[in-house]
Amino acid sequence: MKVAVSSEGPGLDAQVDPRFGRAAGFVVVDTDSAQPEYVDNGESQVMAQGAGIQTAERLSALGVKAVLSGYVGPKAFAALQAAGMEVYQDMDGRSVGEAVRIYTSGAASPAQAPNR
């Protein structure tokens, strides 16, 4: 299963970016192989509006099933849910690798509502 973590840079040592739609990028990790892949999100960073929705569409096209981030706004949250992705919020303040470990251990619960 693919998990996307909003990230301030590539790699598992990078810090989780607290923003979803305007995150610098995403580290996409296949939980079966533990292989990380960095996806740049620069295109969405410069959008006047709709960044969260576009980012959700981009991650859905990659086959992502869960998103780990700090804050997710209401429109992005709705787009993620409509695409069948689970959302895990309040993951900022730690490394991408730590966020993935929390997720895979089952210690995190999917969000029921946006937190931004």
N, C-alpha and C positions, 0 to 999 in steps of 0.2 A: 504494500500500500504506500502511496506517495503522500508525504506530509510536507507542507511549505511553511517555512519560518521567516517572518519579516526580519531582515538582517541589515546591519550597517555595513556589511562587507561580505566577501566570499569566505566560505569555510566554517567549520564547526566551532572555531575559537572566536569568531566575530560576535559582537553583542547583538541581542535582539533589538531591532528597531521598534520603538514604541508605536510608530504609525503603521497602519495597514496600507491604505491607498497610496500614500506618498512615501512609502518605505524606499530606501535606496535600492533594495533588491530583495530576493528571496533565496534562501538555501532550501532546495527541494531534496528531501531525503527519502529514498526507497527503504522502508523499514524491513523489507525482506533481505536486501543486500547491504544495507547501511551505506550505500554509495551516495555522497552529496553532489549536487549540481547547482551552480549559481545561476540565477536568472536575474538580469538587470531590469530595474523598474524605472529607469530614467525618463522614459516616455510619459509615464503617469505623473511624475513629479512636477512637470511643467504645465499640466492641464489646469485650466481655470476652474473647472468643475467636472464631476464624473470620474475622478481618479480611482475611487474605490470600486466602482462598478466595472471599469475597464480592467483593473487589476484582478478582480474576481473572475472575469471572463478569460483572461490570460491564463490564470492558474487552472481553471476548469479545463481548458484546451490541453493542458499538460497532463491531465488525469489525476490531479491532486484531489484527495478525499478529506483532508483535514488541514486547517490553517491555525498556526500558533502565532500570536502577535500580542502587542500591548493593548492597543485601543482600536476598536472597529466601530465605525459610524453606522447609523441606521440603514442607509441605502446600500452600503457595502455588505452589511450583515444580511439584509434581505436577498441580495444577489448571490451571496455565498450559500445561503440556505436553499434558494431556488435551484442552484446547481448541484445540490445534494452534498455539500461539504459541511463538515462539522467545524465549529469555530471555538478556539480556546484562547481566552483573553488573559490579560494581566501577566504575560510571560516576560515583560521587559525587566531590565535590571539583572539579566543573566546572559550567559553565552548561548548561542544557538544549540550547541551540543547538549548543554544542561537542559534546555527546554525540551529537546527531543527525548532525553532520558526520562524526564518527568512525564511526558506524554506516553511513551512506550511502557512505563512502569504501571500505568493506570492511576497515577496519583492526581491527575487533572480531570476535571469534569467539563463537558462541552457547555458553552454558554447558551442561555435561553433567550437572551436579549442583548442588544448592543450596549457597550459601556461608554460611548462617547456621544 
